[in-house]
Amino acid sequence: MLLELAGRHPLLRDNITTRSTTHDQLILDARRLLFASPLDLAVAAATAHTHAGLAATVLLPESPDVTSYMQRMDLIAALPPDTRVVGSSPGEARSDRSETLLELALLHPDTADDISERLGRVATRHLGPRDGVRAFKGIGELLDNAISHGASPSGAFIAAQAYSGKTTGYRRLEIAICDTGVGVLEHLRRNPAHSSIATSAQALERALQPGVSGTPEQRGNGLPDLLKGTSDTAATRLVLRSGNGLLRAGRHRHASVTRSMLTAAPVRGTWSWLRVSYRS
């Protein structure tokens, strides 16, 4: 399989670019990637581990700046040890950016507390104590889903970055979590109440409803709380991709929009991307 990462935010498009290969191999082609986000990093790591039985090759970006960012965010270190990396990696003089970045990390029950603490520090530092706490409460649902619903031997991968707003005019927190589990459709079908769900797109829509779970136990509002938990002055965007389903949800002030669709290229597990923005 070949997964191409090209341009800016390629994984937020309706359809991602994948092709079958003639051999049992996985190629992650990022040569034409112009900007790397936490989602690109988490997807690359999760995809490489999901297809661990294939010979994996990563083609690094032609842009030295993008490659440098990938290296700084620990992508290469997070890949399976037998992954072939093609391209030049610049030298690195690493500085402490713990108040801005959460480098790509493996998320599982043993690392969840440390990752939560680091995310909380990034959120409150850049969004302020009140808004940072509100945003972090919503993020907690994504963490819980990846650990409990997306459980697998390979775990999940998470990365995050805060943006100051000096160039865009918006303070932003962007986070991506990609798990290698069974996917939302199969998870929800394990609960007899949701066994009639037919497609991954319908499963993603159902997951945004209050109290929905793949287990019979009573749960909170989950993902709906994620969208409502930020203040009325925030612009919140959520993108979920699982199987051949894609869901986009957004909220600004009191208005919210949700749209789901079927895609041509299915993915394994669940990919989650969240961005919370406040005007500077």
Residue pairs with C-beta under 8 A, 6 or more apart in sequence:
1 18
1 19
1 20
1 21
1 25
1 26
1 27
1 51
1 54
2 18
2 19
2 20
2 21
2 26
2 27
2 29
3 16
3 17
3 18
3 26
3 27
3 28
3 29
3 43
3 47
4 10
4 17
4 18
4 19
4 29
4 32
5 11
5 28
5 29
5 30
5 32
5 33
5 40
5 44
6 17
6 29
6 30
6 31
6 32
6 33
6 34
7 32
7 33
7 34
8 34
8 35
9 35
9 37
9 39
10 16
10 17
10 33
10 40
11 39
11 40
11 43
11 241
11 271
11 273
12 39
12 239
12 273
14 246
14 261
14 263
15 263
15 264
15 265
16 263
16 265
16 267
17 265
18 265
21 27
23 55
24 53
24 54
24 55
25 54
25 55
25 56
25 57
26 47
26 48
26 51
26 54
26 55
26 56
26 57
27 56
27 57
27 59
28 44
28 47
28 48
28 56
28 57
28 58
28 59
29 59
30 36
30 40
30 44
30 58
30 59
30 60
30 61
30 66
30 70
31 59
31 60
31 61
31 62
31 87
32 61
32 62
33 40
33 61
33 63
33 66
34 61
34 63
34 66
35 66
36 61
36 66
36 69
36 70
36 73
37 161
37 174
37 176
38 73
38 102
38 104
38 159
38 160
38 161
38 174
38 175
38 176
38 273
39 159
39 176
39 178
39 271
39 273
41 70
41 73
41 75
41 78
41 104
41 157
41 159
41 176
42 104
42 157
42 158
42 159
42 176
42 177
42 178
42 271
43 176
43 178
43 271
44 58
44 75
44 79
45 75
45 78
45 79
45 104
45 157
45 178
46 154
46 156
46 157
46 178
46 179
46 180
46 269
46 271
47 178
47 267
47 268
48 56
48 58
48 79
48 80
48 83
49 80
49 154
49 155
49 157
49 180
50 154
50 180
50 268
50 269
52 80
52 154
55 82
55 84
56 79
56 80
56 82
56 83
56 84
57 83
57 84
57 85
57 86
58 76
58 79
58 83
58 84
58 85
58 86
59 86
59 87
60 67
60 70
60 85
60 86
60 87
60 88
60 89
61 67
61 70
61 87
62 87
64 88
64 90
67 87
67 88
67 89
67 90
68 90
68 92
70 76
71 89
71 90
71 92
72 92
72 94
72 101
72 103
73 101
73 103
73 104
73 159
74 103
74 104
74 105
75 104
76 85
76 89
77 104
78 104
78 105
78 106
78 157
79 85
98 118
98 121
98 122
99 121
99 122
99 125
99 126
99 162
100 122
100 125
100 126
100 161
100 162
101 122
101 160
101 161
101 162
102 115
102 118
102 119
102 122
102 158
102 159
102 160
102 161
102 175
103 159
104 157
104 158
104 159
105 111
105 115
105 157
105 158
105 159
106 155
106 156
106 157
107 115
107 143
107 146
107 147
107 155
107 156
107 157
107 158
107 177
107 179
108 147
108 155
108 156
109 147
112 143
112 147
115 143
115 158
116 140
116 143
119 136
119 139
119 160
119 175
120 132
120 133
120 136
122 160
122 162
122 173
123 132
123 133
123 135
123 136
123 139
123 162
123 173
124 132
124 133
124 136
125 132
125 162
126 132
126 162
126 163
126 164
126 171
126 172
126 173
127 135
127 162
127 171
127 173
127 276
127 278
130 231
131 230
131 231
131 233
131 234
131 278
132 173
134 229
134 230
134 231
134 234
135 173
135 229
135 230
135 234
135 276
137 225
137 229
138 225
138 226
138 227
138 229
138 230
138 236
138 274
138 276
139 175
139 226
139 274
141 222
141 223
141 225
141 226
142 175
142 177
142 226
142 272
142 274
143 158
143 177
145 177
145 179
145 222
145 223
145 270
145 272
146 156
146 158
146 177
146 179
146 181
146 270
146 272
147 156
149 179
149 181
149 184
149 187
149 214
149 270
150 156
150 179
150 180
150 181
150 182
150 269
150 270
151 179
151 181
152 179
152 180
152 181
152 182
152 269
154 180
155 179
155 180
156 177
156 178
156 179
156 180
156 181
156 269
157 177
157 178
157 179
158 175
158 176
158 177
158 178
159 175
159 176
160 173
160 174
160 175
160 176
161 173
161 174
162 171
162 172
162 173
162 174
163 170
163 171
163 172
163 173
163 174
164 171
164 280
165 171
165 172
165 278
165 279
165 280
166 280
169 279
169 280
170 235
170 277
170 278
170 279
170 280
171 277
171 278
171 279
171 280
172 275
172 276
172 277
172 278
173 275
173 276
174 273
174 274
174 275
175 273
175 274
175 275
176 271
176 272
176 273
176 274
177 271
177 272
178 269
178 270
178 271
178 272
179 269
179 270
180 268
180 269
181 187
181 269
181 270
182 269
183 200
183 203
183 242
183 243
183 268
183 269
183 270
184 200
184 203
184 204
184 207
184 240
184 242
184 243
184 245
184 270
185 197
185 199
185 200
185 203
185 242
185 243
185 245
187 214
188 194
188 197
188 203
188 206
188 207
188 212
188 213
188 214
189 195
189 197
189 203
189 214
190 214
190 215
191 213
191 214
191 215
191 216
192 216
193 216
194 203
194 206
194 212
194 214
197 203
197 206
199 244
199 245
199 262
200 242
200 243
200 244
200 245
200 262
200 266
201 244
201 245
201 246
201 247
201 260
201 261
201 262
202 245
202 260
203 242
203 243
203 245
204 240
204 242
204 245
204 246
204 247
204 260
205 247
205 258
205 260
206 212
207 222
207 223
207 240
208 223
208 224
208 227
208 247
208 249
208 258
209 224
210 221
210 222
210 224
211 218
211 219
211 220
211 221
211 222
212 219
212 222
213 219
213 222
223 238
226 236
226 238
226 274
227 236
227 238
227 249
227 251
227 256
228 251
230 236
230 251
230 276
232 253
232 254
233 253
233 278
233 279
234 251
234 252
234 276
234 277
234 278
235 250
235 251
235 252
235 276
235 277
235 278
236 250
236 251
236 252
236 274
236 275
236 276
236 277
237 248
237 249
237 250
237 273
237 274
237 275
237 277
238 247
238 248
238 249
238 250
238 272
238 273
238 274
239 246
239 247
239 248
239 249
239 271
239 272
239 273
239 274
240 246
240 247
240 249
240 270
240 271
240 272
240 273
241 247
241 263
241 267
241 270
241 271
242 267
242 269
242 270
242 271
243 266
243 267
244 262
244 263
244 264
244 265
244 266
244 267
245 260
245 261
245 262
245 263
246 260
246 261
246 262
246 263
247 258
247 259
247 260
248 257
248 258
248 259
248 260
249 256
249 257
249 258
249 259
250 256
250 257
250 258
251 257
